[in-house]
Amino acid sequence: MHLSLLPAALCRTGVHRCSFRAMPIRARRTRILWRTLLTAALAALIATLMSPVAAQGAASAPRAPGESRPVYSYEDAIRESVWVDIVRPRELDRTGRRIPVIMDASPYYSCCGRGNESQLKTYDENGDPVQLPLYYDNYFVPRGYGYVAVDLAGTNRSDGCVDVGGRSDVRSAKAVVDWLNGRAHGYTSRTGKERTKATWTNGATGMIGKSYDGTVAQGVAATGVRGLKTIVPIGAISSWYDYYFAKGAPLYGSGPEWLSNYVESPEARARCGAVQQRLIDGAPRSGDWTPLWSERDHVPDADKVRASVFVVHGMQDLNVRTKHFGQWWDALADNGVDRKIWLSQTGHVDPFDFRRADWVRTLHRWFDHELLGHDNGVDREPMADIERAPDRWSTDRVWPPRGTRAVQLRPAKGTAPGVGTLGTRPGKGAETFTDDPRLSETAWAERIDTSTPGKAGFTSKPLARDLRLSGSSTVTVTATPTTRTAHLSAVLVDLGPDTIRDYSAAGEGITTLPERTCWGASTTGDSSCFKETRAKTADVDYTIFSRGWADLGNWADAGHGRPLTPGKPHTITLDLAATDHVVPKGHRLALIVAGTDRNLIEPPADTPTLTLDLARTSAHLPLVGGTDAFTTSATVVPRASRLDGVAPPRRINPVPGGSTS
């Protein structure tokens, strides 16, 4: 029975408001008659659904409420290129039913590949797509979605020039969303003579992608474009300045001009010299903030975001560090955006490669809810999934959890130079260390209880109960340098034995296996079968779980450095990467302050010795339970072995995407 047959239906729409009692008697009788008929029809329908035959069918093919099913042919799908590559169900094209779109805009489709197996786009003799990387089209097109793979400007078959996160990147992807919604022109040829319209879509678009791809999704969402319903950024950059610098300290790797040259097509590389030069001029290695960085900072525009956001990030990602998701997440919270988050123990790894079955199932339900409008309950489930140990996950109704408070912990002198304590009481006196660019955070942590000249370490007593840190931390340091330049590092360490994902190894926490599993339909040229993975683990005696850096010369202005005055104290706050980590009962919490963190930041021009004023140095940590959560015990926990730890992190490929792009 169609609702259009019910004469009183408009009284409940909210558009036409009326009262049943105010109706004429004849109208009321008519409505009562229709109610009776509708009740009888519903009763008959329920009886049919509960019949043995129906029950047997339901048992043999269980179906979640509002779940899209793979009922359309992937083999016969329409594959076309209108200077974006499209795959969509042919059956729905015949019926005229308009469908939503899943979209991945990337610069990597021809230069470097996508996913753990570095897949590239391939085309037939007509220029139409044969293989589109990853499983999105294989899995979702048979379920009634269109899939669009967009080459960013200056890459693969697109014109223009790569500007590494700037207006061209964002606007070229936004233009596709506008085209899908009938607000922009598309063309069937590169010369732009014959227009084409996306009459097959309803315009509802979800953007997804890892690293650079997810960064572009965030940039497009920050324009507030209509029709973009959701984004799923995986290991994404929220501010390109923070990818290359940490409050003035250059992070390892070249500037954006190197990345532009790396991903550009040969044709674009030949004609885009002027754009390359603007990237060089606008991003000086001094670490000063420039207009180029303002253009590439999406955090201030989070208040424009209309789309829901499903964030995924590895908490040990040393390529796109976790500050990126932390500041983006907090800005979205201030704007009241619908959000969901997964945080793993991996490095720069896609969830398809660390939690595959659960990920595909969750992503399926997320897109069904956000793009098809199915009430499947995914929006009422816990907001956060956190990996506590390899392949062991917990959930939180909201993230950070309610009751999380910033707690000030203070370093103090201990019984030996550079081996101090960490507690709630203000420290006195000073600690001194000399920058040694040969040392890394792992070198500092493995000798935390030993006096060494290259770091100042401060440890709590063994914890009396588990201590959970959830969110972003800061460390404020007052330091007196002996030179005119100095860089600082601060790291938080969980001191105690554990088994973790080996994020410092080549797979950044995963091992790729030869066996394959299939996720969707396949064709001769585009298989849905991908190599399986398993967690690669390491037994450690400590875990570094948050870190941050700064150029002390930026003490007066976070965006602009200046020469230091030797012998004068300078105060600066370091932003530590967001995380969610539990320091178990019996372990100790440590704060290390040092100079150059080898392989993660570049050393300063000088080799300074720095003296910390402990009374003016503190850490603000997001503790679940607030100050009361930080309780220690005088009991000394026996240590099974010395602090060997994991190998120092390898030098990270400065490509957002890295070896597992």
C-alpha positions as CSV (number, residue, x, y, z in Angstrom):
1,M,0.0,0.0,0.0
2,H,1.5,3.3,-1.0
3,L,1.4,6.2,1.4
4,S,0.2,8.4,-1.4
5,L,-3.1,6.7,-1.1
6,L,-3.6,7.8,2.5
7,P,-5.7,11.1,2.5
8,A,-4.4,12.1,6.0
9,A,-0.8,11.4,5.4
10,L,0.2,15.0,5.0
11,C,-1.0,15.7,8.5
12,R,2.1,14.0,9.8
13,T,4.8,15.4,7.5
14,G,5.7,18.6,9.3
15,V,5.1,20.5,6.1
16,H,1.3,20.5,6.5
17,R,0.3,20.5,10.1
18,C,-3.3,19.7,11.1
19,S,-5.3,18.2,13.9
20,F,-7.3,15.0,13.7
21,R,-10.0,16.5,15.9
22,A,-10.3,19.6,13.7
23,M,-11.2,17.4,10.7
24,P,-14.8,17.2,9.5
25,I,-16.6,14.1,10.6
26,R,-16.6,12.6,7.1
27,A,-12.8,13.1,6.9
28,R,-12.3,11.5,10.3
29,R,-14.4,8.5,9.2
30,T,-12.3,8.2,6.0
31,R,-9.1,8.3,8.0
32,I,-10.4,5.7,10.4
33,L,-11.3,3.5,7.5
34,W,-7.8,3.9,6.0
35,R,-6.2,3.2,9.4
36,T,-8.2,0.0,9.6
37,L,-7.2,-1.1,6.1
38,L,-3.5,-0.2,6.8
39,T,-3.5,-2.1,10.1
40,A,-5.0,-5.2,8.4
41,A,-2.4,-4.9,5.6
42,L,0.4,-4.6,8.0
43,A,-0.8,-7.6,10.0
44,A,-1.0,-9.7,6.8
45,L,2.5,-8.6,5.9
46,I,3.9,-9.5,9.4
47,A,2.1,-12.9,9.2
48,T,3.8,-13.5,5.8
49,L,7.2,-12.6,7.1
50,M,6.8,-14.9,10.1
51,S,5.6,-17.9,8.0
52,P,7.9,-21.0,7.9
53,V,8.9,-20.4,4.3
54,A,9.9,-16.8,5.0
55,A,11.7,-17.7,8.2
56,Q,13.6,-20.4,6.4
57,G,14.7,-17.9,3.7
58,A,15.7,-15.4,6.4
59,A,17.8,-18.0,8.2
60,S,19.6,-19.0,5.0
61,A,20.4,-15.4,4.0
62,P,20.7,-13.2,7.1
63,R,20.5,-9.5,6.2
64,A,21.4,-6.6,8.4
65,P,18.7,-3.8,8.5
66,G,19.2,-1.5,5.5
67,E,22.2,-3.4,4.1
68,S,23.1,-2.9,0.5
69,R,23.6,-6.3,-1.3
70,P,25.8,-7.3,-4.2
71,V,23.0,-7.7,-6.7
72,Y,24.5,-5.9,-9.7
73,S,27.0,-7.2,-12.2
74,Y,30.5,-6.0,-11.9
75,E,31.5,-7.7,-15.1
76,D,28.9,-5.8,-17.0
77,A,29.4,-2.4,-15.2
78,I,29.8,0.7,-17.2
79,R,33.4,1.8,-17.3
80,E,34.0,5.2,-18.7
81,S,36.5,8.1,-18.6
82,V,35.3,11.7,-18.8
83,W,38.7,12.8,-17.6
84,V,37.7,11.2,-14.3
85,D,37.5,7.4,-14.3
86,I,34.1,5.9,-13.4
87,V,32.6,2.5,-12.8
88,R,28.9,2.2,-12.1
89,P,26.2,-0.5,-12.4
90,R,24.7,-0.9,-15.9
91,E,21.4,-2.2,-14.6
92,L,20.7,1.0,-12.7
93,D,21.6,3.1,-15.7
94,R,18.8,1.3,-17.6
95,T,16.2,2.0,-14.9
96,G,17.2,5.6,-14.5
97,R,17.7,5.2,-10.7
98,R,20.2,7.7,-9.5
99,I,22.9,6.4,-7.2
100,P,25.5,7.8,-4.7
101,V,29.2,7.9,-5.4
102,I,32.4,6.8,-3.5
103,M,35.4,8.9,-4.7
104,D,39.1,8.6,-4.2
105,A,41.1,11.6,-5.5
106,S,44.8,10.8,-5.7
107,P,48.1,11.9,-7.3
108,Y,49.5,8.3,-7.1
109,Y,47.5,6.5,-9.8
110,S,50.4,6.4,-12.3
111,C,53.6,7.3,-10.5
112,C,53.6,5.2,-7.4
113,G,50.4,3.1,-7.0
114,R,47.9,2.6,-4.2
115,G,47.7,0.1,-1.5
116,N,50.0,-2.5,0.0
117,E,50.6,-3.9,-3.6
118,S,51.1,-0.5,-5.2
119,Q,48.4,-1.0,-7.8
120,L,48.2,1.4,-10.8
121,K,45.4,2.4,-13.1
122,T,45.2,0.5,-16.4
123,Y,43.1,1.3,-19.5
124,D,41.7,-0.4,-22.6
125,E,42.3,0.7,-26.2
126,N,39.5,3.2,-26.0
127,G,41.0,4.9,-22.9
128,D,38.4,3.5,-20.5
129,P,39.5,2.1,-17.2
130,V,40.2,-1.6,-16.8
131,Q,41.8,-1.7,-13.4
132,L,41.2,0.9,-10.7
133,P,43.4,0.3,-7.6
134,L,42.1,-1.0,-4.4
135,Y,38.8,-2.8,-3.7
136,Y,36.4,0.0,-3.5
137,D,34.9,-0.5,-7.0
138,N,34.9,-4.3,-6.7
139,Y,33.0,-4.3,-3.5
140,F,30.7,-1.3,-3.7
141,V,29.6,-1.1,-7.4
142,P,27.8,-4.5,-7.2
143,R,26.0,-3.0,-4.1
144,G,24.5,-0.1,-6.1
145,Y,27.2,2.6,-5.8
146,G,29.1,4.5,-8.4
147,Y,32.9,4.7,-8.0
148,V,35.0,7.6,-9.2
149,A,38.8,7.6,-9.2
150,V,40.1,11.2,-9.8
151,D,43.6,12.1,-11.0
152,L,44.6,15.3,-9.2
153,A,45.8,18.1,-11.4
154,G,49.1,17.5,-13.1
155,T,49.1,13.7,-12.5
156,N,48.4,10.7,-14.7
157,R,46.0,12.0,-17.4
158,S,44.9,15.3,-15.8
159,D,46.1,18.7,-17.0
160,G,47.3,21.4,-14.7
161,C,50.2,21.3,-12.2
162,V,50.6,19.7,-8.8
163,D,50.7,22.2,-6.0
164,V,51.0,19.8,-3.1
165,G,47.8,20.4,-1.1
166,G,47.2,23.9,-2.4
167,R,44.1,25.4,-4.2
168,S,44.7,23.4,-7.4
169,D,44.6,20.0,-5.5
170,V,41.5,20.9,-3.5
171,R,39.6,22.7,-6.3
172,S,40.3,20.0,-8.9
173,A,38.7,17.4,-6.5
174,K,35.9,19.8,-5.4
175,A,35.1,20.4,-9.1
176,V,34.2,16.7,-9.4
177,V,31.8,16.9,-6.5
178,D,30.3,19.9,-8.1
179,W,30.0,18.1,-11.4
180,L,28.3,15.1,-9.7
181,N,25.8,17.6,-8.3
182,G,25.2,19.3,-11.6
183,R,27.0,22.5,-10.7
184,A,30.0,22.2,-12.9
185,H,30.8,21.2,-16.5
186,G,32.4,17.9,-17.5
187,Y,33.8,17.1,-20.9
188,T,34.1,14.0,-22.9
189,S,37.4,15.0,-24.4
190,R,40.6,16.7,-23.3
191,T,39.9,19.6,-25.6
192,G,36.8,20.4,-23.7
193,K,34.4,20.8,-26.6
194,E,31.6,18.3,-25.8
195,R,30.0,18.6,-22.4
196,T,28.7,15.6,-20.4
197,K,26.5,15.5,-17.3
198,A,26.4,13.0,-14.4
199,T,22.7,12.3,-14.8
200,W,23.2,8.8,-13.3
201,T,24.0,10.1,-9.8
202,N,22.0,11.8,-7.1
203,G,25.1,13.7,-6.1
204,A,25.6,12.2,-2.7
205,T,29.3,11.7,-2.5
206,G,31.7,10.1,0.0
207,M,35.4,10.7,-0.3
208,I,38.0,8.2,1.0
209,G,41.7,7.8,0.8
210,K,44.9,7.2,2.6
211,S,47.6,9.8,3.1
212,Y,47.7,12.4,0.3
213,D,44.3,11.2,-0.8
214,G,42.7,11.6,2.6
215,T,44.4,15.0,2.9
216,V,42.6,16.1,-0.2
217,A,39.3,14.7,1.1
218,Q,39.8,16.9,4.3
219,G,40.6,19.9,2.1
220,V,37.4,19.4,0.0
221,A,35.3,19.0,3.1
222,A,36.8,22.2,4.6
223,T,35.3,24.1,1.6
224,G,31.8,23.2,2.8
225,V,30.9,21.9,-0.6
226,R,27.3,20.7,-0.9
227,G,26.7,17.1,-1.8
228,L,29.8,15.8,0.0
229,K,28.1,13.7,2.7
230,T,31.0,12.0,4.4
231,I,34.8,11.6,4.2
232,V,37.0,8.8,5.4
233,P,40.6,10.2,5.8
234,I,43.2,7.5,6.6
235,G,46.6,8.7,7.9
236,A,45.8,12.2,6.4
237,I,47.5,15.5,6.7
238,S,45.5,18.4,8.3
239,S,48.1,21.1,7.9
240,W,50.9,20.8,5.4
241,Y,53.2,23.0,7.5
242,D,53.0,20.4,10.2
243,Y,54.0,17.7,7.7
244,Y,57.3,19.5,7.0
245,F,58.0,21.4,10.2
246,A,57.3,21.2,14.0
247,K,57.1,24.8,15.3
248,G,60.1,25.8,13.2
249,A,62.1,22.6,13.4
250,P,62.5,21.0,10.0
251,L,61.3,17.4,9.9
252,Y,63.4,15.0,7.9
253,G,62.7,15.0,4.2
254,S,62.7,17.5,1.4
255,G,60.3,20.3,0.8
256,P,57.0,20.2,-1.2
257,E,58.7,20.8,-4.5
258,W,60.3,17.3,-4.2
259,L,56.9,15.7,-3.8
260,S,55.4,17.7,-6.6
261,N,58.2,16.5,-8.9
262,Y,57.7,12.9,-7.7
263,V,54.0,12.6,-8.5
264,E,53.7,14.8,-11.6
265,S,53.2,13.3,-15.0
266,P,56.1,13.8,-17.5
267,E,54.0,16.3,-19.4
268,A,53.2,18.4,-16.4
269,R,56.8,18.3,-15.2
270,A,57.9,19.8,-18.5
271,R,55.6,22.8,-18.2
272,C,55.2,23.4,-14.5
273,G,58.5,24.9,-13.6
274,A,56.9,28.1,-12.4
275,V,54.7,26.3,-10.0
276,Q,57.7,24.3,-8.7
277,Q,59.6,27.6,-8.1
278,R,56.6,29.0,-6.2
279,L,56.7,25.9,-3.9
280,I,60.4,26.5,-3.3
281,D,60.1,30.2,-2.6
282,G,57.0,29.8,-0.5
283,A,58.3,27.0,1.8
284,P,61.8,28.1,3.0
285,R,63.6,25.6,5.1
286,S,63.9,28.2,7.9
287,G,60.6,26.9,9.2
288,D,58.9,30.2,9.1
289,W,55.1,30.3,8.4
290,T,54.3,31.8,5.1
291,P,51.1,32.4,3.0
292,L,51.8,29.1,1.2
293,W,51.2,27.2,4.5
294,S,48.0,29.2,5.3
295,E,46.6,28.0,2.0
296,R,47.4,24.4,3.0
297,D,46.0,24.5,6.6
298,H,42.6,22.9,6.8
299,V,42.2,23.1,10.6
300,P,40.9,26.7,10.7
301,D,38.2,25.8,8.1
302,A,36.8,22.9,10.1
303,D,33.9,25.1,10.9
304,K,32.8,24.9,7.3
305,V,32.7,21.1,7.2
306,R,29.2,19.7,6.4
307,A,30.2,16.1,5.9
308,S,30.5,13.5,8.6
309,V,34.1,12.3,9.2
310,F,35.4,8.8,9.9
311,V,39.1,9.2,10.9
312,V,41.6,6.3,10.8
313,H,45.2,6.8,11.9
314,G,48.2,4.7,13.1
315,M,49.3,5.9,16.5
316,Q,52.9,5.1,15.6
317,D,52.7,6.9,12.2
318,L,56.1,8.7,11.8
319,N,55.3,9.8,8.3
320,V,52.0,11.6,8.8
321,R,52.4,12.1,12.5
322,T,49.4,11.9,14.8
323,K,49.3,15.6,15.5
324,H,47.5,15.8,12.2
325,F,44.4,13.8,13.3
326,G,44.5,15.3,16.8
327,Q,44.1,18.9,15.8
328,W,41.6,18.1,13.1
329,W,39.5,16.0,15.4
330,D,39.4,18.7,18.1
331,A,38.5,21.4,15.5
332,L,35.6,19.2,14.2
333,A,34.4,18.6,17.7
334,D,34.1,22.3,18.2
335,N,31.9,22.4,15.1
336,G,29.7,19.6,16.2
337,V,30.5,17.3,13.2
338,D,29.4,13.7,13.3
339,R,32.6,11.7,13.8
340,K,34.0,8.2,14.2
341,I,37.6,7.2,14.7
342,W,39.8,4.1,14.6
343,L,43.3,4.3,16.1
344,S,45.7,1.4,15.5
345,Q,49.2,0.5,16.9
346,T,50.6,0.6,13.4
347,G,52.6,3.2,11.5
348,H,51.4,4.5,8.1
349,V,49.1,1.5,7.3
350,D,45.6,1.2,5.8
351,P,43.0,-0.6,8.0
352,F,42.4,-3.0,5.1
353,D,45.9,-4.3,6.0
354,F,45.6,-4.4,9.8
355,R,42.0,-5.3,10.5
356,R,40.6,-6.3,7.1
357,A,37.3,-8.1,7.7
358,D,36.1,-5.7,10.5
359,W,37.2,-2.8,8.4
360,V,35.3,-3.7,5.2
361,R,32.2,-4.6,7.3
362,T,32.3,-1.2,9.1
363,L,33.1,0.8,6.0
364,H,30.2,-0.9,4.2
365,R,27.8,0.0,7.0
366,W,29.2,3.6,7.2
367,F,28.6,4.3,3.5
368,D,25.2,2.6,3.6
369,H,24.2,4.9,6.4
370,E,25.8,8.1,5.2
371,L,25.2,7.8,1.4
372,L,22.1,5.5,1.1
373,G,20.4,6.7,4.3
374,H,20.0,3.2,5.8
375,D,19.2,3.2,9.5
376,N,21.6,0.4,10.4
377,G,22.7,1.7,13.8
378,V,26.3,2.5,12.9
379,D,25.8,6.1,14.1
380,R,24.7,4.8,17.5
381,E,27.7,2.5,18.0
382,P,30.8,3.5,20.0
383,M,32.6,6.5,18.4
384,A,36.1,5.1,18.9
385,D,37.9,1.8,18.3
386,I,41.4,1.7,19.8
387,E,44.0,-1.1,19.4
388,R,45.3,-1.9,22.8
389,A,47.7,-4.7,21.8
390,P,48.3,-6.4,18.5
391,D,44.8,-7.4,17.1
392,R,43.2,-6.6,20.5
393,W,40.7,-3.7,20.4
394,S,38.6,-1.7,22.8
395,T,35.8,0.8,22.2
396,D,34.7,4.1,23.6
397,R,31.3,5.7,23.5
398,V,33.0,9.1,22.8
399,W,36.6,10.0,22.3
400,P,38.5,11.2,24.2
401,P,36.4,9.5,26.9
402,R,34.3,11.6,29.3
403,G,36.3,12.4,32.4
404,T,39.5,13.1,30.5
405,R,41.3,16.1,32.0
406,A,44.6,17.9,31.3
407,V,46.8,17.2,34.3
408,Q,50.1,19.1,34.9
409,L,53.0,16.8,35.8
410,R,56.3,18.3,36.9
411,P,59.9,17.1,36.4
412,A,62.3,17.3,39.3
413,K,65.9,16.5,40.1
414,G,66.8,12.9,41.1
415,T,69.8,11.3,42.7
416,A,72.0,11.6,39.5
417,P,72.5,14.2,36.8
418,G,69.9,13.8,34.0
419,V,68.0,11.1,35.9
420,G,65.1,12.9,37.5
421,T,61.6,12.2,38.8
422,L,58.1,13.0,37.4
423,G,55.2,13.9,39.7
424,T,52.7,16.5,40.6
425,R,54.9,18.7,42.7
426,P,57.0,21.5,41.2
427,G,60.6,20.8,40.7
428,K,63.6,22.9,41.7
429,G,67.0,23.5,40.3
430,A,68.2,22.6,36.8
431,E,69.2,19.8,34.4
432,T,71.7,20.2,31.6
433,F,72.2,18.3,28.3
434,T,74.1,18.7,25.1
435,D,72.5,18.2,21.7
436,D,73.9,15.1,20.0
437,P,72.4,14.6,16.5
438,R,73.7,11.0,16.5
439,L,71.1,10.0,19.2
440,S,67.5,9.1,18.7
441,E,64.5,8.8,21.0
442,T,65.2,5.1,21.4
443,A,68.8,5.8,22.5
444,W,67.5,8.2,25.1
445,A,64.8,5.8,26.3
446,E,67.0,2.7,26.6
447,R,69.3,4.6,29.0
448,I,66.6,6.4,30.9
449,D,68.0,5.4,34.3
450,T,71.6,6.2,33.4
451,S,73.3,9.6,33.4
452,T,74.1,10.5,29.9
453,P,75.1,13.9,28.5
454,G,72.6,13.9,25.6
455,K,69.2,14.0,27.4
456,A,67.3,14.8,30.6
457,G,65.0,12.0,31.7
458,F,62.3,12.1,34.3
459,T,60.4,9.1,35.5
460,S,57.5,8.4,37.8
461,K,57.4,5.8,40.5
462,P,55.7,2.5,39.5
463,L,52.1,3.2,38.9
464,A,49.6,1.9,41.5
465,R,47.0,1.4,38.7
466,D,46.6,1.6,35.0
467,L,47.0,5.1,33.7
468,R,45.3,6.0,30.4
469,L,46.3,9.1,28.3
470,S,43.8,10.0,25.6
471,G,44.3,13.0,23.3
472,S,47.0,15.6,22.8
473,S,49.7,16.6,25.2
474,T,51.9,19.6,25.5
475,V,55.3,20.2,27.2
476,T,56.4,23.7,28.2
477,V,60.1,24.1,28.6
478,T,62.2,26.9,29.9
479,A,65.8,26.4,28.5
480,T,68.9,28.5,28.5
481,P,71.1,27.8,25.4
482,T,74.8,28.3,24.9
483,T,74.3,29.0,21.2
484,R,72.2,31.1,18.8
485,T,70.3,28.0,17.5
486,A,68.8,25.0,19.2
487,H,66.2,22.4,18.6
488,L,64.2,20.6,21.3
489,S,62.5,17.2,21.5
490,A,60.1,15.9,24.1
491,V,58.9,12.3,24.2
492,L,56.6,10.3,26.5
493,V,57.6,6.7,27.4
494,D,55.9,3.8,29.0
495,L,58.7,2.0,30.9
496,G,57.9,-1.7,31.2
497,P,57.8,-4.9,29.2
498,D,55.2,-5.3,26.5
499,T,54.5,-6.9,23.1
500,I,53.7,-4.2,20.5
501,R,53.4,-4.0,16.7
502,D,56.8,-3.5,15.3
503,Y,56.2,-0.1,13.8
504,S,59.9,0.5,13.1
505,A,60.2,-2.5,10.8
506,A,59.6,-2.2,7.0
507,G,55.9,-3.0,7.2
508,E,55.3,-0.6,10.0
509,G,53.5,-3.2,12.1
510,I,52.3,-5.7,9.5
511,T,53.8,-8.7,7.6
512,T,52.4,-9.3,4.1
513,L,51.5,-12.9,3.4
514,P,51.3,-14.8,0.0
515,E,47.7,-16.0,0.6
516,R,45.0,-13.8,-0.9
517,T,41.4,-13.1,0.1
518,C,38.7,-11.6,-2.2
519,W,36.5,-8.6,-1.3
520,G,34.0,-8.1,-4.0
521,A,33.6,-9.1,-7.6
522,S,36.5,-9.5,-10.1
523,T,37.1,-9.1,-13.8
524,T,39.9,-10.4,-16.0
525,G,41.7,-7.0,-15.6
526,D,40.7,-6.0,-12.1
527,S,40.9,-8.6,-9.3
528,S,39.3,-8.1,-5.9
529,C,41.8,-10.5,-4.3
530,F,44.6,-9.1,-2.2
531,K,47.4,-10.5,-0.2
532,E,46.6,-11.1,3.5
533,T,48.6,-9.7,6.3
534,R,49.3,-10.4,9.9
535,A,50.6,-8.3,12.8
536,K,54.4,-8.1,13.0
537,T,55.2,-7.8,16.7
538,A,58.2,-7.0,18.9
539,D,58.9,-7.7,22.5
540,V,60.1,-4.5,24.1
541,D,61.0,-3.1,27.5
542,Y,59.6,0.3,26.8
543,T,57.2,2.0,24.4
544,I,57.6,5.5,23.1
545,F,54.0,6.6,22.6
546,S,54.0,10.4,22.0
547,R,56.5,12.9,20.8
548,G,56.9,16.5,19.7
549,W,59.6,18.9,18.5
550,A,60.3,22.6,18.2
551,D,63.0,25.2,17.3
552,L,63.7,27.1,20.4
553,G,64.1,30.2,18.2
554,N,60.3,30.2,17.8
555,W,59.8,30.8,21.5
556,A,58.3,34.3,20.9
557,D,56.4,33.5,17.7
558,A,55.3,30.0,16.8
559,G,55.4,30.9,13.1
560,H,58.7,32.8,12.9
561,G,62.1,32.0,14.4
562,R,64.8,34.4,15.5
563,P,68.4,34.0,16.7
564,L,68.6,33.0,20.4
565,T,70.5,35.0,23.0
566,P,73.1,32.7,24.5
567,G,72.9,32.6,28.3
568,K,69.3,33.9,28.3
569,P,66.3,31.6,29.3
570,H,63.6,31.1,26.6
571,T,60.3,29.5,27.2
572,I,58.5,27.5,24.5
573,T,55.6,24.9,24.4
574,L,56.0,21.8,22.3
575,D,52.9,20.1,20.9
576,L,53.0,16.4,21.4
577,A,51.3,14.0,19.0
578,A,47.8,12.8,19.9
579,T,47.5,9.3,21.2
580,D,45.5,6.8,23.3
581,H,47.8,4.7,25.4
582,V,47.5,2.8,28.7
583,V,50.5,2.7,30.9
584,P,49.9,-0.5,32.9
585,K,50.0,-0.8,36.7
586,G,53.5,-1.4,37.8
587,H,55.1,0.4,34.8
588,R,56.6,3.9,35.0
589,L,55.7,7.0,33.0
590,A,58.7,8.9,31.7
591,L,59.2,12.3,30.1
592,I,62.4,12.9,28.1
593,V,63.6,16.3,27.0
594,A,66.5,16.4,24.6
595,G,67.8,18.0,21.4
596,T,67.8,16.6,17.9
597,D,65.7,13.4,17.5
598,R,67.8,11.5,14.9
599,N,65.9,10.6,11.7
600,L,62.9,12.6,12.8
601,I,64.0,16.2,12.9
602,E,67.1,17.9,11.4
603,P,69.8,19.3,13.7
604,P,70.3,23.0,14.2
605,A,73.2,25.0,12.8
606,D,75.0,24.9,16.1
607,T,75.6,22.2,18.8
608,P,74.0,23.7,21.9
609,T,74.1,22.8,25.5
610,L,70.8,23.6,27.2
611,T,70.0,24.1,30.8
612,L,66.4,23.4,31.8
613,D,64.8,25.5,34.6
614,L,62.8,22.7,36.3
615,A,60.5,25.1,38.2
616,R,59.4,26.5,34.8
617,T,59.1,23.2,33.0
618,S,56.0,21.1,32.9
619,A,53.9,18.6,30.9
620,H,50.1,18.8,30.4
621,L,48.8,15.3,29.8
622,P,45.2,14.2,29.0
623,L,44.5,11.7,31.7
624,V,41.3,9.7,31.8
625,G,40.1,10.4,35.4
626,G,42.1,13.6,35.8
627,T,44.6,14.1,38.6
628,D,43.2,11.3,40.7
629,A,44.2,8.8,38.0
630,F,47.9,9.5,38.5
631,T,48.8,7.4,41.5
632,T,52.1,5.8,42.2
633,S,53.4,3.1,44.5
634,A,56.7,2.8,46.3
635,T,56.9,-0.8,45.3
636,V,59.7,-1.6,42.8
637,V,58.6,-3.8,40.0
638,P,61.4,-6.4,39.1
639,R,62.6,-5.9,35.5
640,A,63.1,-9.1,33.5
641,S,65.7,-7.5,31.3
642,R,67.5,-4.3,30.6
643,L,65.8,-1.6,28.4
644,D,66.7,-2.9,24.9
645,G,63.6,-1.7,23.2
646,V,63.0,-1.7,19.5
647,A,65.4,-0.7,16.8
648,P,65.6,3.1,16.1
649,P,62.9,4.1,13.5
650,R,64.1,4.0,10.0
651,R,64.3,7.2,8.0
652,I,60.8,7.8,6.8
653,N,60.1,8.2,3.0
654,P,59.0,11.8,2.7
655,V,56.2,10.9,0.4
656,P,52.8,11.0,2.1
657,G,51.9,7.4,1.5
658,G,55.4,6.0,1.8
659,S,56.1,2.4,1.0
660,T,52.5,1.4,1.9
661,S,50.7,4.2,0.1
